[in-house]
Each structure stands twice: as structure tokens, then as C-alpha cells.
Amino acid sequence: MGQKQILKGVDKAHTKAFYMERDLCDLKLVMMSDHHRGSKDGADDFLPCEQTYIKALNYYLQRDYT
């Protein structure tokens, strides 16, 4: 993928992004990064962690995190 294609994709995502103003003191934000959800086959390294991942998402959802 070339640089022009990447920039076009980033511009498109930015244009369609949903914005909302929030006070940083009130912001409850969770960021999960670099997770590779598997395909549930024999080579799926995520499968043993799936329930923990789902429980973590539910934990934060129930506590009004974004």
C-alpha cells in the first residue's frame, strides 16, 4: 500500500469521525491496543484469552467508560 492510499484512508476516517466535546476531568476512557482477535481455528492464539477480553469490555461498559 502506497503513501497516497494511506493518506487517503486517514483523511476519509477523519472526515467521517464522530466528535464530541468532553471535559478531560470527567472523561472515562479505555484504550485497548495491539490485540489480534483470532479466527477460532487451531492456530488461534487469542482463543484462551477471549473470555477475559469480553469480561474486561463488559466491566468498562457497565461503568460508563468510552
Backbone as XML, in Angstrom:
<?xml version="1.0"?>
<chain id="A" units="angstrom">
  <residue number="1" name="MET">
    <atom name="N" x="0.858" y="-1.173" z="0.000"/>
    <atom name="CA" x="0.000" y="0.000" z="0.000"/>
    <atom name="C" x="0.901" y="1.232" z="0.000"/>
  </residue>
  <residue number="2" name="GLY">
    <atom name="N" x="0.589" y="2.151" z="-0.882"/>
    <atom name="CA" x="1.407" y="3.345" z="-1.005"/>
    <atom name="C" x="1.001" y="4.446" z="-0.047"/>
  </residue>
  <residue number="3" name="GLN">
    <atom name="N" x="1.882" y="5.414" z="0.067"/>
    <atom name="CA" x="1.663" y="6.540" z="0.983"/>
    <atom name="C" x="0.389" y="7.306" z="0.629"/>
  </residue>
  <residue number="4" name="LYS">
    <atom name="N" x="0.121" y="7.490" z="-0.668"/>
    <atom name="CA" x="-1.085" y="8.218" z="-1.078"/>
    <atom name="C" x="-2.350" y="7.482" z="-0.639"/>
  </residue>
  <residue number="5" name="GLN">
    <atom name="N" x="-2.344" y="6.159" z="-0.741"/>
    <atom name="CA" x="-3.505" y="5.375" z="-0.318"/>
    <atom name="C" x="-3.717" y="5.470" z="1.193"/>
  </residue>
  <residue number="6" name="ILE">
    <atom name="N" x="-2.616" y="5.442" z="1.930"/>
    <atom name="CA" x="-2.708" y="5.546" z="3.389"/>
    <atom name="C" x="-3.269" y="6.915" z="3.784"/>
  </residue>
  <residue number="7" name="LEU">
    <atom name="N" x="-2.740" y="7.971" z="3.197"/>
    <atom name="CA" x="-3.218" y="9.321" z="3.500"/>
    <atom name="C" x="-4.688" y="9.491" z="3.119"/>
  </residue>
  <residue number="8" name="LYS">
    <atom name="N" x="-5.090" y="8.911" z="2.001"/>
    <atom name="CA" x="-6.486" y="8.969" z="1.580"/>
    <atom name="C" x="-7.383" y="8.277" z="2.614"/>
  </residue>
  <residue number="9" name="GLY">
    <atom name="N" x="-6.955" y="7.118" z="3.123"/>
    <atom name="CA" x="-7.721" y="6.395" z="4.134"/>
    <atom name="C" x="-7.816" y="7.156" z="5.448"/>
  </residue>
  <residue number="10" name="VAL">
    <atom name="N" x="-6.718" y="7.762" z="5.860"/>
    <atom name="CA" x="-6.714" y="8.547" z="7.106"/>
    <atom name="C" x="-7.615" y="9.775" z="6.954"/>
  </residue>
  <residue number="11" name="ASP">
    <atom name="N" x="-7.538" y="10.452" z="5.814"/>
    <atom name="CA" x="-8.398" y="11.616" z="5.567"/>
    <atom name="C" x="-9.873" y="11.221" z="5.584"/>
  </residue>
  <residue number="12" name="LYS">
    <atom name="N" x="-10.189" y="10.090" z="4.977"/>
    <atom name="CA" x="-11.576" y="9.616" z="4.949"/>
    <atom name="C" x="-12.070" y="9.316" z="6.364"/>
  </residue>
  <residue number="13" name="ALA">
    <atom name="N" x="-11.250" y="8.636" z="7.167"/>
    <atom name="CA" x="-11.630" y="8.322" z="8.548"/>
    <atom name="C" x="-11.821" y="9.606" z="9.356"/>
  </residue>
  <residue number="14" name="HIS">
    <atom name="N" x="-10.943" y="10.570" z="9.164"/>
    <atom name="CA" x="-11.035" y="11.837" z="9.889"/>
    <atom name="C" x="-12.307" y="12.588" z="9.512"/>
  </residue>
  <residue number="15" name="THR">
    <atom name="N" x="-12.651" y="12.586" z="8.239"/>
    <atom name="CA" x="-13.846" y="13.277" z="7.754"/>
    <atom name="C" x="-15.114" y="12.662" z="8.347"/>
  </residue>
  <residue number="16" name="LYS">
    <atom name="N" x="-15.132" y="11.337" z="8.500"/>
    <atom name="CA" x="-16.329" y="10.637" z="8.991"/>
    <atom name="C" x="-16.322" y="10.434" z="10.508"/>
  </residue>
  <residue number="17" name="ALA">
    <atom name="N" x="-15.304" y="10.918" z="11.176"/>
    <atom name="CA" x="-15.172" y="10.696" z="12.622"/>
    <atom name="C" x="-16.287" y="11.399" z="13.393"/>
  </residue>
  <residue number="18" name="PHE">
    <atom name="N" x="-16.694" y="10.776" z="14.472"/>
    <atom name="CA" x="-17.706" y="11.345" z="15.362"/>
    <atom name="C" x="-16.976" y="12.127" z="16.444"/>
  </residue>
  <residue number="19" name="TYR">
    <atom name="N" x="-17.324" y="13.373" z="16.588"/>
    <atom name="CA" x="-16.680" y="14.225" z="17.583"/>
    <atom name="C" x="-17.664" y="14.594" z="18.683"/>
  </residue>
  <residue number="20" name="MET">
    <atom name="N" x="-17.189" y="14.631" z="19.890"/>
    <atom name="CA" x="-17.995" y="15.127" z="20.994"/>
    <atom name="C" x="-17.060" y="15.818" z="21.971"/>
  </residue>
  <residue number="21" name="GLU">
    <atom name="N" x="-17.516" y="16.937" z="22.493"/>
    <atom name="CA" x="-16.694" y="17.672" z="23.441"/>
    <atom name="C" x="-16.922" y="17.118" z="24.831"/>
  </residue>
  <residue number="22" name="ARG">
    <atom name="N" x="-15.819" y="16.864" z="25.532"/>
    <atom name="CA" x="-15.885" y="16.337" z="26.893"/>
    <atom name="C" x="-14.839" y="17.036" z="27.740"/>
  </residue>
  <residue number="23" name="ASP">
    <atom name="N" x="-15.152" y="17.237" z="28.992"/>
    <atom name="CA" x="-14.187" y="17.767" z="29.931"/>
    <atom name="C" x="-13.222" y="16.632" z="30.289"/>
  </residue>
  <residue number="24" name="LEU">
    <atom name="N" x="-11.950" y="16.861" z="30.144"/>
    <atom name="CA" x="-10.971" y="15.809" z="30.408"/>
    <atom name="C" x="-11.036" y="15.296" z="31.842"/>
  </residue>
  <residue number="25" name="CYS">
    <atom name="N" x="-11.457" y="16.138" z="32.775"/>
    <atom name="CA" x="-11.564" y="15.710" z="34.171"/>
    <atom name="C" x="-12.677" y="14.680" z="34.356"/>
  </residue>
  <residue number="26" name="ASP">
    <atom name="N" x="-13.671" y="14.693" z="33.477"/>
    <atom name="CA" x="-14.798" y="13.772" z="33.573"/>
    <atom name="C" x="-14.670" y="12.574" z="32.638"/>
  </residue>
  <residue number="27" name="LEU">
    <atom name="N" x="-13.673" y="12.574" z="31.802"/>
    <atom name="CA" x="-13.526" y="11.532" z="30.786"/>
    <atom name="C" x="-13.105" y="10.202" z="31.400"/>
  </residue>
  <residue number="28" name="LYS">
    <atom name="N" x="-13.850" y="9.185" z="31.081"/>
    <atom name="CA" x="-13.520" y="7.818" z="31.499"/>
    <atom name="C" x="-13.255" y="7.047" z="30.206"/>
  </residue>
  <residue number="29" name="LEU">
    <atom name="N" x="-12.005" y="6.866" z="29.898"/>
    <atom name="CA" x="-11.607" y="6.330" z="28.605"/>
    <atom name="C" x="-10.785" y="5.062" z="28.780"/>
  </residue>
  <residue number="30" name="VAL">
    <atom name="N" x="-11.092" y="4.057" z="27.997"/>
    <atom name="CA" x="-10.325" y="2.815" z="27.977"/>
    <atom name="C" x="-9.767" y="2.650" z="26.577"/>
  </residue>
  <residue number="31" name="MET">
    <atom name="N" x="-8.489" y="2.346" z="26.503"/>
    <atom name="CA" x="-7.860" y="2.086" z="25.208"/>
    <atom name="C" x="-7.256" y="0.691" z="25.243"/>
  </residue>
  <residue number="32" name="MET">
    <atom name="N" x="-7.655" y="-0.119" z="24.307"/>
    <atom name="CA" x="-7.086" y="-1.459" z="24.166"/>
    <atom name="C" x="-6.355" y="-1.475" z="22.834"/>
  </residue>
  <residue number="33" name="SER">
    <atom name="N" x="-5.115" y="-1.855" z="22.886"/>
    <atom name="CA" x="-4.278" y="-1.761" z="21.705"/>
    <atom name="C" x="-3.604" y="-3.089" z="21.397"/>
  </residue>
  <residue number="34" name="ASP">
    <atom name="N" x="-3.309" y="-3.250" z="20.133"/>
    <atom name="CA" x="-2.498" y="-4.365" z="19.653"/>
    <atom name="C" x="-3.083" y="-5.729" z="20.028"/>
  </residue>
  <residue number="35" name="HIS">
    <atom name="N" x="-4.391" y="-5.841" z="19.968"/>
    <atom name="CA" x="-4.983" y="-7.152" z="20.189"/>
    <atom name="C" x="-5.349" y="-7.748" z="18.834"/>
  </residue>
  <residue number="36" name="HIS">
    <atom name="N" x="-5.091" y="-9.002" z="18.687"/>
    <atom name="CA" x="-5.326" y="-9.711" z="17.436"/>
    <atom name="C" x="-6.345" y="-10.808" z="17.700"/>
  </residue>
  <residue number="37" name="ARG">
    <atom name="N" x="-7.603" y="-10.477" z="17.433"/>
    <atom name="CA" x="-8.648" y="-11.453" z="17.660"/>
    <atom name="C" x="-8.512" y="-12.564" z="16.629"/>
  </residue>
  <residue number="38" name="GLY">
    <atom name="N" x="-8.649" y="-13.785" z="17.080"/>
    <atom name="CA" x="-8.409" y="-14.939" z="16.226"/>
    <atom name="C" x="-9.598" y="-15.362" z="15.397"/>
  </residue>
  <residue number="39" name="SER">
    <atom name="N" x="-9.384" y="-16.443" z="14.657"/>
    <atom name="CA" x="-10.412" y="-16.971" z="13.766"/>
    <atom name="C" x="-11.008" y="-18.277" z="14.290"/>
  </residue>
  <residue number="40" name="LYS">
    <atom name="N" x="-10.694" y="-18.603" z="15.545"/>
    <atom name="CA" x="-11.212" y="-19.791" z="16.227"/>
    <atom name="C" x="-10.780" y="-21.098" z="15.549"/>
  </residue>
  <residue number="41" name="ASP">
    <atom name="N" x="-9.607" y="-21.093" z="14.944"/>
    <atom name="CA" x="-9.076" y="-22.330" z="14.375"/>
    <atom name="C" x="-7.926" y="-22.833" z="15.250"/>
  </residue>
  <residue number="42" name="GLY">
    <atom name="N" x="-7.224" y="-23.829" z="14.828"/>
    <atom name="CA" x="-6.156" y="-24.432" z="15.617"/>
    <atom name="C" x="-4.986" y="-23.502" z="15.903"/>
  </residue>
  <residue number="43" name="ALA">
    <atom name="N" x="-4.825" y="-22.476" z="15.095"/>
    <atom name="CA" x="-3.711" y="-21.538" z="15.274"/>
    <atom name="C" x="-4.148" y="-20.262" z="15.984"/>
  </residue>
  <residue number="44" name="ASP">
    <atom name="N" x="-5.299" y="-20.287" z="16.613"/>
    <atom name="CA" x="-5.873" y="-19.092" z="17.250"/>
    <atom name="C" x="-5.251" y="-18.879" z="18.624"/>
  </residue>
  <residue number="45" name="ASP">
    <atom name="N" x="-4.314" y="-17.937" z="18.719"/>
    <atom name="CA" x="-3.663" y="-17.622" z="19.996"/>
    <atom name="C" x="-4.559" y="-16.787" z="20.908"/>
  </residue>
  <residue number="46" name="PHE">
    <atom name="N" x="-5.604" y="-16.186" z="20.355"/>
    <atom name="CA" x="-6.494" y="-15.343" z="21.137"/>
    <atom name="C" x="-7.535" y="-16.150" z="21.910"/>
  </residue>
  <residue number="47" name="LEU">
    <atom name="N" x="-7.878" y="-17.318" z="21.405"/>
    <atom name="CA" x="-8.976" y="-18.114" z="21.958"/>
    <atom name="C" x="-8.916" y="-18.298" z="23.475"/>
  </residue>
  <residue number="48" name="PRO">
    <atom name="N" x="-7.752" y="-18.632" z="24.070"/>
    <atom name="CA" x="-7.724" y="-18.788" z="25.527"/>
    <atom name="C" x="-7.988" y="-17.483" z="26.291"/>
  </residue>
  <residue number="49" name="CYS">
    <atom name="N" x="-7.829" y="-16.349" z="25.629"/>
    <atom name="CA" x="-7.999" y="-15.042" z="26.277"/>
    <atom name="C" x="-9.354" y="-14.412" z="25.989"/>
  </residue>
  <residue number="50" name="GLU">
    <atom name="N" x="-10.145" y="-15.026" z="25.143"/>
    <atom name="CA" x="-11.378" y="-14.400" z="24.676"/>
    <atom name="C" x="-12.333" y="-14.052" z="25.820"/>
  </residue>
  <residue number="51" name="GLN">
    <atom name="N" x="-12.551" y="-14.957" z="26.743"/>
    <atom name="CA" x="-13.481" y="-14.690" z="27.841"/>
    <atom name="C" x="-12.994" y="-13.549" z="28.735"/>
  </residue>
  <residue number="52" name="THR">
    <atom name="N" x="-11.698" y="-13.483" z="28.977"/>
    <atom name="CA" x="-11.138" y="-12.385" z="29.775"/>
    <atom name="C" x="-11.328" y="-11.061" z="29.055"/>
  </residue>
  <residue number="53" name="TYR">
    <atom name="N" x="-11.103" y="-11.053" z="27.762"/>
    <atom name="CA" x="-11.288" y="-9.861" z="26.927"/>
    <atom name="C" x="-12.739" y="-9.380" z="26.999"/>
  </residue>
  <residue number="54" name="ILE">
    <atom name="N" x="-13.677" y="-10.290" z="26.837"/>
    <atom name="CA" x="-15.100" y="-9.949" z="26.880"/>
    <atom name="C" x="-15.489" y="-9.445" z="28.265"/>
  </residue>
  <residue number="55" name="LYS">
    <atom name="N" x="-14.986" y="-10.082" z="29.309"/>
    <atom name="CA" x="-15.288" y="-9.630" z="30.672"/>
    <atom name="C" x="-14.738" y="-8.228" z="30.917"/>
  </residue>
  <residue number="56" name="ALA">
    <atom name="N" x="-13.550" y="-7.946" z="30.416"/>
    <atom name="CA" x="-12.970" y="-6.612" z="30.573"/>
    <atom name="C" x="-13.815" y="-5.566" z="29.846"/>
  </residue>
  <residue number="57" name="LEU">
    <atom name="N" x="-14.230" y="-5.868" z="28.626"/>
    <atom name="CA" x="-15.081" y="-4.929" z="27.891"/>
    <atom name="C" x="-16.389" y="-4.680" z="28.636"/>
  </residue>
  <residue number="58" name="ASN">
    <atom name="N" x="-17.012" y="-5.719" z="29.141"/>
    <atom name="CA" x="-18.259" y="-5.572" z="29.887"/>
    <atom name="C" x="-18.059" y="-4.778" z="31.176"/>
  </residue>
  <residue number="59" name="TYR">
    <atom name="N" x="-16.943" y="-5.012" z="31.860"/>
    <atom name="CA" x="-16.623" y="-4.280" z="33.090"/>
    <atom name="C" x="-16.627" y="-2.778" z="32.820"/>
  </residue>
  <residue number="60" name="TYR">
    <atom name="N" x="-15.901" y="-2.369" z="31.793"/>
    <atom name="CA" x="-15.801" y="-0.943" z="31.486"/>
    <atom name="C" x="-17.111" y="-0.388" z="30.925"/>
  </residue>
  <residue number="61" name="LEU">
    <atom name="N" x="-17.811" y="-1.165" z="30.131"/>
    <atom name="CA" x="-19.098" y="-0.731" z="29.594"/>
    <atom name="C" x="-20.088" y="-0.454" z="30.710"/>
  </residue>
  <residue number="62" name="GLN">
    <atom name="N" x="-20.164" y="-1.319" z="31.691"/>
    <atom name="CA" x="-21.089" y="-1.157" z="32.813"/>
    <atom name="C" x="-20.750" y="0.056" z="33.673"/>
  </residue>
  <residue number="63" name="ARG">
    <atom name="N" x="-19.530" y="0.524" z="33.591"/>
    <atom name="CA" x="-19.084" y="1.672" z="34.382"/>
    <atom name="C" x="-18.996" y="2.955" z="33.557"/>
  </residue>
  <residue number="64" name="ASP">
    <atom name="N" x="-19.651" y="2.940" z="32.417"/>
    <atom name="CA" x="-19.777" y="4.117" z="31.531"/>
    <atom name="C" x="-18.452" y="4.627" z="30.989"/>
  </residue>
  <residue number="65" name="TYR">
    <atom name="N" x="-17.534" y="3.734" z="30.731"/>
    <atom name="CA" x="-16.295" y="4.125" z="30.067"/>
    <atom name="C" x="-16.531" y="4.198" z="28.554"/>
  </residue>
  <residue number="66" name="THR">
    <atom name="N" x="-15.740" y="5.018" z="27.922"/>
    <atom name="CA" x="-15.769" y="5.118" z="26.467"/>
    <atom name="C" x="-14.598" y="4.337" z="25.916"/>
  </residue>
</chain>
